[in-house]
């Protein structure tokens, strides 16, 4: 059984990962600002109240874990948190000797698609893009077990496809990727460990 610290577990990608991970018999410690938003109960799930932007909260939730998953993010108009989240996560991993971390950023970061980056900058603001790029860079500079997960446009409409395209190839994708399929990728990656220390672009499966 793998023990996983999860940040952003109440969002679309994080909650999907949570369900997959518990079904795979992993143990999850979920950090949530509002624990009442976590409606799922399971013997392998512990919910801890806290905030990913508070370094001590992240330090505490990561203690004793094998892997950290961060699926948290900030909506347009909300405070910028991605760089701080990445900083706190890396510090906690280093303090606790955790060698694997998966941190969701976005397609367009790290040169993965200049076109997507430009569109996102126009839509969600350039401050958000710079914040997300900083987080992406911090994760990849942290070591060989740290992975920046860069999904294409996301949706929660309809049902997940049940598969995805995970690739080192870059560029625009066609069709929105279901958040549930991002959760599946993260759970699959716990076992496969194909992308440790590398950025991975996620697209809707063809």
TORPA-4810 file (N, C-alpha, C, O; in nm, 3 decimals):
<nodes>
NODE_1_0.085_-0.120_0.000_0.000_0.000_0.000_0.088_0.125_0.000_0.178_0.139_0.082_X
NODE_2_0.060_0.214_-0.093_0.134_0.340_-0.103_0.058_0.449_-0.028_-0.063_0.464_-0.045_X
NODE_3_0.130_0.525_0.054_0.067_0.634_0.128_0.092_0.764_0.053_0.207_0.800_0.025_X
NODE_4_-0.016_0.835_0.020_-0.010_0.950_-0.068_-0.068_1.073_0.001_-0.179_1.069_0.054_X
NODE_5_0.007_1.182_-0.001_-0.047_1.312_0.042_-0.111_1.378_-0.078_-0.051_1.385_-0.185_X
NODE_6_-0.234_1.425_-0.062_-0.310_1.483_-0.172_-0.352_1.625_-0.138_-0.419_1.649_-0.038_X
NODE_7_-0.311_1.719_-0.223_-0.356_1.858_-0.215_-0.448_1.884_-0.335_-0.419_1.840_-0.446_X
NODE_8_-0.557_1.954_-0.311_-0.651_1.980_-0.420_-0.745_1.863_-0.443_-0.793_1.842_-0.555_X
NODE_9_-0.772_1.789_-0.340_-0.854_1.669_-0.354_-1.003_1.693_-0.365_-1.079_1.598_-0.386_X
NODE_10_-1.047_1.818_-0.353_-1.190_1.846_-0.368_-1.224_1.901_-0.507_-1.341_1.919_-0.538_X
NODE_11_-1.123_1.926_-0.590_-1.146_1.972_-0.726_-1.174_1.856_-0.820_-1.175_1.741_-0.778_X
NODE_12_-1.197_1.887_-0.947_-1.235_1.784_-1.043_-1.129_1.678_-1.063_-1.159_1.558_-1.056_X
NODE_13_-1.004_1.719_-1.090_-0.896_1.622_-1.112_-0.861_1.549_-0.983_-0.843_1.427_-0.983_X
NODE_14_-0.852_1.624_-0.873_-0.813_1.564_-0.746_-0.914_1.466_-0.692_-0.877_1.361_-0.641_X
NODE_15_-1.042_1.499_-0.704_-1.146_1.408_-0.654_-1.153_1.282_-0.738_-1.181_1.174_-0.686_X
NODE_16_-1.129_1.295_-0.869_-1.126_1.176_-0.956_-1.008_1.087_-0.918_-1.023_0.965_-0.908_X
NODE_17_-0.892_1.148_-0.897_-0.776_1.070_-0.853_-0.805_1.000_-0.722_-0.768_0.884_-0.704_X
NODE_18_-0.869_1.070_-0.630_-0.899_1.013_-0.499_-0.978_0.883_-0.513_-0.948_0.784_-0.447_X
NODE_19_-1.080_0.885_-0.596_-1.162_0.765_-0.614_-1.082_0.651_-0.675_-1.091_0.537_-0.630_X
NODE_20_-1.003_0.682_-0.778_-0.920_0.579_-0.840_-0.819_0.523_-0.740_-0.799_0.402_-0.733_X
NODE_21_-0.756_0.612_-0.664_-0.651_0.569_-0.572_-0.704_0.481_-0.460_-0.641_0.382_-0.423_X
NODE_22_-0.820_0.516_-0.407_-0.879_0.434_-0.301_-0.922_0.298_-0.355_-0.909_0.197_-0.287_X
NODE_23_-0.973_0.297_-0.478_-1.011_0.171_-0.541_-0.889_0.082_-0.563_-0.900_-0.041_-0.565_X
NODE_24_-0.772_0.145_-0.580_-0.647_0.071_-0.600_-0.580_0.036_-0.468_-0.467_-0.013_-0.467_X
NODE_25_-0.648_0.062_-0.357_-0.601_0.026_-0.223_-0.482_0.109_-0.175_-0.402_0.062_-0.095_X
NODE_26_-0.472_0.232_-0.223_-0.372_0.323_-0.169_-0.429_0.393_-0.046_-0.550_0.399_-0.027_X
NODE_27_-0.341_0.443_0.037_-0.379_0.519_0.155_-0.360_0.668_0.125_-0.254_0.709_0.077_X
NODE_28_-0.463_0.748_0.153_-0.462_0.889_0.117_-0.476_0.977_0.240_-0.562_0.955_0.324_X
NODE_29_-0.389_1.077_0.249_-0.404_1.184_0.348_-0.433_1.311_0.269_-0.347_1.361_0.197_X
NODE_30_-0.554_1.362_0.283_-0.603_1.472_0.201_-0.604_1.602_0.282_-0.664_1.609_0.389_X
NODE_31_-0.537_1.702_0.230_-0.536_1.834_0.293_-0.648_1.917_0.233_-0.653_1.936_0.111_X
NODE_32_-0.738_1.967_0.317_-0.853_2.043_0.267_-0.878_2.164_0.355_-0.878_2.154_0.478_X
NODE_33_-0.899_2.279_0.290_-0.935_2.399_0.368_-1.068_2.379_0.437_-1.089_2.424_0.550_X
NODE_34_-1.161_2.311_0.367_-1.294_2.285_0.421_-1.321_2.136_0.416_-1.371_2.086_0.315_X
NODE_35_-1.288_2.063_0.521_-1.303_1.917_0.519_-1.445_1.870_0.489_-1.464_1.759_0.437_X
NODE_36_-1.546_1.951_0.519_-1.684_1.909_0.493_-1.712_1.893_0.344_-1.810_1.829_0.306_X
NODE_37_-1.626_1.950_0.259_-1.643_1.933_0.114_-1.603_1.794_0.067_-1.636_1.753_-0.044_X
NODE_38_-1.531_1.722_0.152_-1.492_1.585_0.118_-1.604_1.493_0.163_-1.617_1.462_0.281_X
NODE_39_-1.685_1.449_0.068_-1.803_1.368_0.100_-1.774_1.218_0.098_-1.853_1.139_0.149_X
NODE_40_-1.663_1.180_0.039_-1.626_1.039_0.030_-1.568_0.993_0.163_-1.488_1.064_0.225_X
NODE_41_-1.608_0.877_0.207_-1.551_0.816_0.328_-1.491_0.680_0.292_-1.544_0.607_0.209_X
NODE_42_-1.380_0.649_0.357_-1.312_0.523_0.328_-1.213_0.497_0.441_-1.158_0.590_0.500_X
NODE_43_-1.191_0.370_0.470_-1.097_0.337_0.579_-0.955_0.380_0.547_-0.874_0.399_0.638_X
NODE_44_-0.922_0.396_0.419_-0.787_0.436_0.380_-0.775_0.586_0.352_-0.675_0.631_0.296_X
NODE_45_-0.876_0.662_0.393_-0.875_0.806_0.369_-0.876_0.883_0.501_-0.963_0.863_0.586_X
NODE_46_-0.778_0.972_0.516_-0.775_1.065_0.629_-0.781_1.207_0.574_-0.708_1.240_0.481_X
NODE_47_-0.868_1.289_0.631_-0.883_1.428_0.587_-0.830_1.520_0.696_-0.871_1.512_0.812_X
NODE_48_-0.738_1.607_0.656_-0.675_1.699_0.750_-0.709_1.841_0.708_-0.693_1.877_0.592_X
NODE_49_-0.755_1.920_0.803_-0.786_2.060_0.771_-0.657_2.139_0.760_-0.569_2.130_0.846_X
NODE_50_-0.647_2.217_0.653_-0.529_2.298_0.633_-0.530_2.364_0.498_-0.624_2.348_0.420_X
NODE_51_-0.425_2.437_0.470_-0.416_2.517_0.348_-0.281_2.493_0.282_-0.177_2.501_0.347_X
NODE_52_-0.283_2.465_0.153_-0.161_2.439_0.080_-0.067_2.557_0.072_0.052_2.541_0.044_X
NODE_53_-0.119_2.677_0.097_-0.032_2.795_0.094_0.034_2.821_0.230_0.113_2.914_0.243_X
NODE_54_0.003_2.739_0.328_0.065_2.749_0.461_0.170_2.639_0.471_0.137_2.520_0.472_X
NODE_55_0.295_2.677_0.479_0.404_2.580_0.471_0.394_2.471_0.577_0.419_2.354_0.548_X
NODE_56_0.358_2.507_0.700_0.352_2.406_0.806_0.241_2.306_0.782_0.256_2.188_0.814_X
NODE_57_0.128_2.351_0.725_0.018_2.259_0.694_0.064_2.155_0.591_0.032_2.036_0.604_X
NODE_58_0.137_2.199_0.492_0.187_2.106_0.390_0.292_2.013_0.451_0.293_1.894_0.422_X
NODE_59_0.377_2.068_0.533_0.479_1.987_0.601_0.414_1.876_0.683_0.459_1.762_0.681_X
NODE_60_0.308_1.910_0.754_0.241_1.814_0.842_0.171_1.704_0.763_0.180_1.587_0.799_X
NODE_61_0.101_1.742_0.654_0.023_1.642_0.580_0.114_1.546_0.504_0.075_1.432_0.476_X
NODE_62_0.234_1.590_0.470_0.327_1.506_0.394_0.407_1.409_0.482_0.470_1.317_0.430_X
NODE_63_0.406_1.430_0.611_0.485_1.346_0.701_0.444_1.199_0.688_0.326_1.166_0.701_X
NODE_64_0.540_1.113_0.664_0.514_0.971_0.656_0.460_0.922_0.523_0.429_0.804_0.508_X
NODE_65_0.448_1.011_0.425_0.394_0.972_0.295_0.505_0.930_0.199_0.621_0.966_0.215_X
NODE_66_0.466_0.852_0.098_0.560_0.804_-0.003_0.560_0.892_-0.127_0.663_0.907_-0.193_X
NODE_67_0.445_0.951_-0.159_0.426_1.029_-0.281_0.337_1.149_-0.247_0.250_1.140_-0.161_X
NODE_68_0.361_1.260_-0.317_0.274_1.377_-0.304_0.209_1.406_-0.439_0.276_1.409_-0.542_X
NODE_69_0.079_1.427_-0.435_0.003_1.468_-0.553_-0.056_1.605_-0.526_-0.123_1.625_-0.425_X
NODE_70_-0.031_1.701_-0.615_-0.093_1.833_-0.601_-0.179_1.860_-0.724_-0.129_1.876_-0.835_X
NODE_71_-0.309_1.864_-0.700_-0.406_1.894_-0.806_-0.478_2.026_-0.779_-0.584_2.052_-0.835_X
NODE_72_-0.419_2.107_-0.694_-0.479_2.235_-0.656_-0.449_2.340_-0.762_-0.359_2.323_-0.844_X
NODE_73_-0.526_2.447_-0.759_-0.503_2.555_-0.853_-0.580_2.678_-0.810_-0.650_2.677_-0.709_X
NODE_74_-0.565_2.784_-0.887_-0.637_2.908_-0.855_-0.721_2.950_-0.974_-0.675_2.947_-1.088_X
NODE_75_-0.843_2.990_-0.946_-0.934_3.036_-1.051_-0.900_3.180_-1.090_-0.843_3.254_-1.010_X
NODE_76_-0.934_3.219_-1.212_-0.910_3.358_-1.253_-0.974_3.455_-1.154_-1.090_3.439_-1.115_X
NODE_77_-0.899_3.555_-1.114_-0.951_3.653_-1.019_-0.923_3.619_-0.874_-0.940_3.703_-0.786_X
NODE_78_-0.880_3.495_-0.849_-0.847_3.453_-0.713_-0.700_3.482_-0.685_-0.624_3.508_-0.778_X
NODE_79_-0.660_3.479_-0.559_-0.518_3.500_-0.527_-0.428_3.401_-0.599_-0.467_3.285_-0.619_X
NODE_80_-0.311_3.444_-0.637_-0.216_3.358_-0.705_-0.149_3.266_-0.604_-0.088_3.314_-0.508_X
NODE_81_-0.160_3.135_-0.625_-0.111_3.041_-0.523_-0.015_2.936_-0.578_0.048_2.865_-0.500_X
NODE_82_-0.002_2.924_-0.710_0.069_2.810_-0.766_0.218_2.808_-0.728_0.270_2.704_-0.688_X
NODE_83_0.285_2.920_-0.739_0.427_2.925_-0.704_0.447_2.891_-0.557_0.540_2.818_-0.521_X
NODE_84_0.361_2.945_-0.471_0.372_2.918_-0.328_0.342_2.772_-0.298_0.408_2.710_-0.214_X
NODE_85_0.241_2.716_-0.365_0.210_2.574_-0.347_0.331_2.488_-0.382_0.369_2.398_-0.307_X
NODE_86_0.391_2.516_-0.498_0.505_2.437_-0.542_0.622_2.450_-0.444_0.689_2.352_-0.413_X
NODE_87_0.645_2.570_-0.397_0.753_2.593_-0.300_0.730_2.513_-0.173_0.822_2.450_-0.121_X
NODE_88_0.607_2.516_-0.124_0.575_2.443_0.000_0.583_2.292_-0.020_0.632_2.220_0.068_X
NODE_89_0.536_2.244_-0.133_0.539_2.101_-0.160_0.683_2.050_-0.171_0.717_1.947_-0.113_X
NODE_90_0.766_2.121_-0.245_0.906_2.079_-0.259_0.976_2.081_-0.123_1.050_1.988_-0.091_X
NODE_91_0.953_2.183_-0.044_1.016_2.192_0.088_0.974_2.075_0.176_1.057_2.017_0.247_X
NODE_92_0.845_2.039_0.172_0.796_1.927_0.253_0.854_1.795_0.206_0.892_1.710_0.287_X
NODE_93_0.861_1.776_0.075_0.920_1.653_0.021_1.066_1.640_0.062_1.110_1.532_0.101_X
NODE_94_1.139_1.748_0.053_1.281_1.744_0.090_1.299_1.719_0.239_1.389_1.646_0.280_X
NODE_95_1.213_1.778_0.319_1.223_1.760_0.464_1.193_1.617_0.507_1.253_1.565_0.601_X
NODE_96_1.099_1.553_0.436_1.055_1.419_0.474_1.117_1.308_0.389_1.084_1.191_0.405_X
NODE_97_1.207_1.345_0.298_1.271_1.244_0.215_1.178_1.179_0.114_1.198_1.064_0.077_X
NODE_98_1.077_1.252_0.069_0.982_1.201_-0.031_1.041_1.224_-0.170_1.073_1.338_-0.205_X
NODE_99_1.055_1.119_-0.247_1.127_1.128_-0.374_1.036_1.134_-0.497_1.086_1.145_-0.609_X
NODE_100_0.905_1.128_-0.478_0.815_1.133_-0.593_0.703_1.234_-0.567_0.641_1.236_-0.461_X
NODE_101_0.680_1.318_-0.667_0.576_1.421_-0.657_0.520_1.447_-0.796_0.595_1.457_-0.894_X
NODE_102_0.388_1.458_-0.804_0.320_1.493_-0.929_0.239_1.619_-0.904_0.153_1.624_-0.817_X
NODE_103_0.268_1.721_-0.983_0.210_1.854_-0.960_0.145_1.900_-1.091_0.213_1.914_-1.193_X
NODE_104_0.014_1.924_-1.088_-0.057_1.966_-1.209_-0.037_2.114_-1.234_-0.065_2.198_-1.148_X
NODE_105_0.013_2.146_-1.354_0.022_2.285_-1.398_-0.072_2.302_-1.517_-0.194_2.301_-1.498_X
NODE_106_-0.019_2.318_-1.637_-0.105_2.334_-1.754_-0.024_2.319_-1.882_0.095_2.350_-1.885_X
NODE_107_-0.089_2.270_-1.986_-0.028_2.278_-2.117_0.000_2.425_-2.148_-0.078_2.513_-2.112_X
NODE_108_0.110_2.450_-2.214_0.154_2.587_-2.240_0.270_2.629_-2.153_0.343_2.722_-2.187_X
NODE_109_0.287_2.560_-2.040_0.398_2.592_-1.951_0.526_2.526_-2.004_0.521_2.423_-2.071_X
NODE_110_0.638_2.588_-1.973_0.767_2.530_-2.008_0.790_2.515_-2.157_0.866_2.428_-2.200_X
NODE_111_0.724_2.599_-2.237_0.742_2.591_-2.381_0.662_2.482_-2.448_0.684_2.453_-2.566_X
NODE_112_0.569_2.418_-2.376_0.496_2.305_-2.431_0.397_2.343_-2.541_0.362_2.260_-2.624_X
NODE_113_0.352_2.468_-2.541_0.268_2.518_-2.650_0.259_2.669_-2.639_0.178_2.720_-2.561_X
NODE_114_0.338_2.742_-2.716_0.329_2.888_-2.713_0.190_2.940_-2.749_0.146_3.042_-2.696_X
NODE_115_0.122_2.869_-2.838_-0.013_2.913_-2.877_-0.109_2.903_-2.760_-0.184_2.996_-2.733_X
NODE_116_-0.107_2.788_-2.691_-0.194_2.770_-2.575_-0.158_2.871_-2.466_-0.247_2.928_-2.402_X
NODE_117_-0.030_2.894_-2.446_0.014_2.991_-2.346_-0.043_3.129_-2.377_-0.092_3.197_-2.288_X
NODE_118_-0.036_3.169_-2.503_-0.088_3.300_-2.541_-0.239_3.310_-2.518_-0.288_3.409_-2.465_X
NODE_119_-0.311_3.207_-2.558_-0.457_3.207_-2.540_-0.492_3.213_-2.392_-0.579_3.290_-2.351_X
NODE_120_-0.424_3.131_-2.311_-0.451_3.132_-2.168_-0.419_3.267_-2.106_-0.493_3.315_-2.021_X
NODE_121_-0.309_3.328_-2.150_-0.274_3.459_-2.097_-0.381_3.563_-2.124_-0.409_3.648_-2.041_X
NODE_122_-0.441_3.555_-2.242_-0.548_3.649_-2.278_-0.677_3.621_-2.202_-0.753_3.712_-2.172_X
NODE_123_-0.700_3.493_-2.172_-0.827_3.454_-2.109_-0.822_3.467_-1.958_-0.912_3.525_-1.898_X
NODE_124_-0.717_3.412_-1.895_-0.714_3.406_-1.749_-0.623_3.510_-1.685_-0.625_3.525_-1.563_X
NODE_125_-0.546_3.581_-1.762_-0.454_3.687_-1.719_-0.310_3.637_-1.720_-0.283_3.520_-1.692_X
NODE_126_-0.220_3.727_-1.754_-0.079_3.692_-1.760_-0.020_3.670_-1.622_0.078_3.596_-1.608_X
NODE_127_-0.076_3.731_-1.521_-0.028_3.706_-1.385_-0.047_3.558_-1.349_0.042_3.497_-1.289_X
NODE_128_-0.162_3.502_-1.385_-0.186_3.360_-1.360_-0.087_3.272_-1.435_-0.038_3.172_-1.382_X
NODE_129_-0.058_3.309_-1.560_0.035_3.230_-1.640_0.174_3.233_-1.578_0.239_3.129_-1.566_X
NODE_130_0.221_3.351_-1.539_0.354_3.362_-1.479_0.362_3.284_-1.348_0.465_3.225_-1.316_X
NODE_131_0.254_3.285_-1.272_0.248_3.211_-1.146_0.256_3.061_-1.173_0.329_2.988_-1.105_X
NODE_132_0.182_3.015_-1.272_0.182_2.873_-1.307_0.317_2.830_-1.365_0.365_2.721_-1.335_X
NODE_133_0.376_2.915_-1.446_0.508_2.884_-1.503_0.613_2.873_-1.393_0.701_2.786_-1.399_X
NODE_134_0.605_2.960_-1.294_0.700_2.953_-1.183_0.685_2.821_-1.108_0.785_2.760_-1.069_X
NODE_135_0.562_2.777_-1.086_0.538_2.650_-1.018_0.593_2.534_-1.100_0.658_2.444_-1.046_X
NODE_136_0.568_2.536_-1.230_0.616_2.432_-1.320_0.769_2.421_-1.312_0.824_2.311_-1.305_X
NODE_137_0.835_2.534_-1.312_0.981_2.538_-1.307_1.034_2.487_-1.173_1.132_2.412_-1.169_X
NODE_138_0.971_2.527_-1.064_1.013_2.484_-0.931_1.006_2.332_-0.918_1.096_2.269_-0.864_X
NODE_139_0.898_2.275_-0.968_0.881_2.130_-0.959_0.989_2.058_-1.039_1.050_1.964_-0.988_X
NODE_140_1.013_2.101_-1.161_1.110_2.031_-1.245_1.254_2.051_-1.199_1.340_1.967_-1.226_X
NODE_141_1.280_2.158_-1.129_1.415_2.182_-1.076_1.439_2.111_-0.943_1.551_2.112_-0.892_X
NODE_142_1.334_2.050_-0.888_1.345_1.991_-0.754_1.418_1.856_-0.753_1.472_1.816_-0.650_X
NODE_143_1.419_1.786_-0.866_1.487_1.657_-0.867_1.423_1.559_-0.962_1.320_1.588_-1.022_X
NODE_144_1.486_1.442_-0.975_1.444_1.347_-1.078_1.310_1.281_-1.050_1.252_1.222_-1.141_X
NODE_145_1.259_1.288_-0.929_1.131_1.225_-0.899_1.013_1.320_-0.904_0.901_1.282_-0.868_X
NODE_146_1.037_1.444_-0.947_0.932_1.546_-0.946_0.881_1.568_-1.088_0.959_1.593_-1.180_X
NODE_147_0.749_1.559_-1.105_0.688_1.564_-1.238_0.587_1.676_-1.250_0.496_1.687_-1.168_X
NODE_148_0.603_1.758_-1.352_0.502_1.859_-1.386_0.404_1.796_-1.484_0.443_1.753_-1.593_X
NODE_149_0.279_1.791_-1.445_0.173_1.732_-1.527_0.100_1.846_-1.597_0.040_1.932_-1.531_X
NODE_150_0.104_1.846_-1.730_0.051_1.959_-1.808_-0.068_1.916_-1.893_-0.051_1.880_-2.009_X
NODE_151_-0.188_1.920_-1.837_-0.304_1.880_-1.916_-0.348_1.987_-2.016_-0.329_2.106_-1.995_X
NODE_152_-0.405_1.940_-2.124_-0.468_2.026_-2.223_-0.596_2.084_-2.162_-0.622_2.064_-2.043_X
NODE_153_-0.673_2.154_-2.239_-0.802_2.210_-2.193_-0.881_2.102_-2.120_-0.891_1.989_-2.167_X
NODE_154_-0.936_2.139_-2.005_-1.007_2.043_-1.920_-1.157_2.064_-1.924_-1.206_2.175_-1.948_X
NODE_155_-1.230_1.955_-1.901_-1.375_1.962_-1.894_-1.424_1.864_-1.788_-1.357_1.766_-1.758_X
NODE_156_-1.541_1.891_-1.732_-1.608_1.793_-1.646_-1.745_1.758_-1.701_-1.827_1.698_-1.632_X
NODE_157_-1.769_1.795_-1.826_-1.896_1.764_-1.892_-1.893_1.622_-1.947_-1.791_1.577_-2.000_X
NODE_158_-2.004_1.553_-1.934_-2.010_1.417_-1.984_-1.932_1.321_-1.896_-1.899_1.352_-1.782_X
NODE_159_-1.904_1.205_-1.952_-1.834_1.101_-1.877_-1.687_1.094_-1.919_-1.654_1.127_-2.033_X
NODE_160_-1.601_1.052_-1.828_-1.461_1.032_-1.867_-1.451_0.927_-1.978_-1.535_0.837_-1.989_X
NODE_161_-1.347_0.940_-2.059_-1.324_0.843_-2.166_-1.267_0.713_-2.111_-1.291_0.605_-2.165_X
NODE_162_-1.192_0.726_-2.001_-1.129_0.608_-1.942_-0.988_0.585_-1.994_-0.926_0.484_-1.962_X
NODE_163_-0.938_0.677_-2.074_-0.802_0.671_-2.124_-0.757_0.812_-2.158_-0.835_0.907_-2.150_X
NODE_164_-0.630_0.826_-2.195_-0.569_0.957_-2.216_-0.445_0.937_-2.301_-0.401_0.824_-2.323_X
NODE_165_-0.390_1.046_-2.350_-0.262_1.043_-2.421_-0.161_1.117_-2.336_-0.170_1.239_-2.320_X
NODE_166_-0.065_1.044_-2.281_0.043_1.103_-2.203_0.169_1.099_-2.289_0.208_0.992_-2.336_X
NODE_167_0.232_1.214_-2.311_0.339_1.220_-2.409_0.441_1.329_-2.376_0.411_1.426_-2.307_X
NODE_168_0.561_1.310_-2.429_0.662_1.416_-2.421_0.648_1.513_-2.537_0.709_1.620_-2.537_X
NODE_169_0.567_1.476_-2.636_0.542_1.565_-2.750_0.467_1.689_-2.702_0.390_1.683_-2.606_X
NODE_170_0.489_1.799_-2.769_0.426_1.925_-2.730_0.336_1.977_-2.843_0.329_1.918_-2.951_X
NODE_171_0.269_2.087_-2.815_0.182_2.147_-2.914_0.037_2.143_-2.872_0.002_2.086_-2.768_X
NODE_172_-0.048_2.204_-2.953_-0.190_2.210_-2.922_-0.255_2.073_-2.934_-0.212_1.988_-3.012_X
NODE_173_-0.359_2.054_-2.854_-0.438_1.932_-2.865_-0.577_1.964_-2.916_-0.621_2.079_-2.912_X
NODE_174_-0.645_1.862_-2.963_-0.780_1.881_-3.015_-0.879_1.807_-2.927_-0.870_1.686_-2.909_X
NODE_175_-0.971_1.882_-2.872_-1.070_1.822_-2.784_-1.030_1.833_-2.639_-0.913_1.815_-2.604_X
NODE_176_-1.127_1.864_-2.554_-1.100_1.882_-2.411_-1.079_1.747_-2.343_-1.142_1.647_-2.376_X
NODE_177_-0.989_1.747_-2.248_-0.957_1.629_-2.168_-1.044_1.629_-2.043_-1.051_1.728_-1.970_X
NODE_178_-1.109_1.517_-2.018_-1.196_1.509_-1.901_-1.112_1.504_-1.773_-1.009_1.436_-1.767_X
NODE_179_-1.157_1.577_-1.673_-1.083_1.580_-1.546_-1.072_1.441_-1.485_-0.974_1.409_-1.417_X
NODE_180_-1.173_1.359_-1.509_-1.168_1.222_-1.459_-1.054_1.142_-1.519_-0.998_1.054_-1.454_X
NODE_181_-1.020_1.172_-1.644_-0.910_1.102_-1.710_-0.774_1.150_-1.661_-0.676_1.075_-1.666_X
NODE_182_-0.767_1.274_-1.614_-0.645_1.321_-1.547_-0.626_1.243_-1.417_-0.515_1.201_-1.385_X
NODE_183_-0.736_1.224_-1.343_-0.729_1.145_-1.221_-0.683_1.003_-1.247_-0.606_0.946_-1.169_X
NODE_184_-0.730_0.945_-1.358_-0.688_0.810_-1.393_-0.539_0.806_-1.427_-0.468_0.714_-1.385_X
NODE_185_-0.492_0.906_-1.502_-0.349_0.911_-1.533_-0.266_0.913_-1.405_-0.169_0.838_-1.392_X
NODE_186_-0.303_0.998_-1.311_-0.227_1.009_-1.187_-0.223_0.877_-1.112_-0.119_0.837_-1.059_X
NODE_187_-0.338_0.809_-1.107_-0.341_0.680_-1.037_-0.259_0.575_-1.111_-0.187_0.498_-1.049_X
NODE_188_-0.271_0.571_-1.242_-0.190_0.477_-1.321_-0.042_0.502_-1.300_0.037_0.408_-1.291_X
NODE_189_-0.005_0.630_-1.293_0.136_0.668_-1.282_0.196_0.627_-1.147_0.316_0.606_-1.136_X
NODE_190_0.112_0.617_-1.045_0.161_0.570_-0.914_0.227_0.433_-0.930_0.331_0.406_-0.871_X
NODE_191_0.166_0.348_-1.011_0.220_0.213_-1.032_0.329_0.212_-1.139_0.432_0.146_-1.122_X
NODE_192_0.307_0.283_-1.249_0.399_0.274_-1.363_0.528_0.353_-1.343_0.636_0.308_-1.381_X
NODE_193_0.517_0.471_-1.285_0.631_0.559_-1.264_0.709_0.583_-1.395_0.831_0.573_-1.399_X
NODE_194_0.634_0.614_-1.501_0.695_0.638_-1.631_0.752_0.780_-1.646_0.839_0.804_-1.729_X
NODE_195_0.702_0.874_-1.564_0.731_1.015_-1.590_0.805_1.083_-1.476_0.805_1.206_-1.468_X
NODE_196_0.868_1.008_-1.391_0.941_1.067_-1.280_1.049_1.163_-1.327_1.136_1.125_-1.405_X
NODE_197_1.043_1.285_-1.280_1.145_1.384_-1.312_1.131_1.448_-1.448_1.218_1.524_-1.491_X
NODE_198_1.022_1.419_-1.518_1.002_1.473_-1.652_0.866_1.541_-1.662_0.771_1.500_-1.595_X
NODE_199_0.855_1.644_-1.744_0.723_1.700_-1.770_0.645_1.607_-1.861_0.702_1.542_-1.949_X
NODE_200_0.516_1.600_-1.840_0.431_1.517_-1.926_0.311_1.600_-1.972_0.243_1.663_-1.892_X
NODE_201_0.287_1.597_-2.103_0.170_1.663_-2.159_0.056_1.561_-2.165_0.077_1.447_-2.206_X
NODE_202_-0.062_1.603_-2.124_-0.178_1.514_-2.126_-0.281_1.568_-2.224_-0.320_1.684_-2.219_X
NODE_203_-0.325_1.480_-2.313_-0.426_1.516_-2.412_-0.540_1.414_-2.409_-0.526_1.305_-2.355_X
NODE_204_-0.651_1.453_-2.468_-0.762_1.358_-2.486_-0.714_1.246_-2.577_-0.647_1.271_-2.678_X
NODE_205_-0.748_1.123_-2.540_-0.706_1.008_-2.621_-0.770_1.014_-2.759_-0.886_1.051_-2.774_X
NODE_206_-0.692_0.977_-2.858_-0.743_0.977_-2.996_-0.826_0.854_-3.022_-0.877_0.837_-3.133_X
</nodes>
